[in-house]
Amino acid sequence: MKINSKDIVLVSIQLVLFILYTFPVAWSLEFFSWFKNVGLVLTFIGCIVLVLALLQLNTNLSPFPTPKDSSVLIQNGLYAWVRHPIYTGILLLFFGYSIYQASLFKLFITFLLWVLFHFKTQYEELQLQRKFPDYTTYKKNKGRFFPKFI
């Protein structure tokens, strides 16, 4: 695996956004109390999706978008439904916790993460298409972060 500057920049931005998310900025929202519970459920679902996706990726796991030399294309488990379930889990977790905390700041950071993941996955998928010829067909049939139903 040859890590280049784009790999490092994308992962560095992601790390900065993760750190910013932890800051206690007082931009709050008003929600019905039951809606905060919805946020808690989304947080829990995000945690489960994230852990399962990490376990399913197993030795193929890398923080960088460029796949490892020894990696194989995983198309089962959560990867049978979406191409990037780790990012799905992170987005659900961060969005749900933002709702639970009623934090506009955390929602904003979650939105920035979604934008970053959009561009990061575009780059990652170019790398995957180079390494795995089957990836193009896989990509057509699976959603990026959420399942394709059409």
Buried (B, 14 or more C-beta within 10 A) or exposed (E): EEEEEBBEEBBEBBEEBEEBBEEEEEEEBEBEEEEBEBBEEBBBBBBBBBEBBEEBBEEEEBEBBBBEEEBEBBBEEBBBBBBBBBBBBBBBBBBBBBBBBBBBBBBBBBBBBBEBBEEBBEBBBEBBBEBBEEBEEBBEEBBBBBEEEE
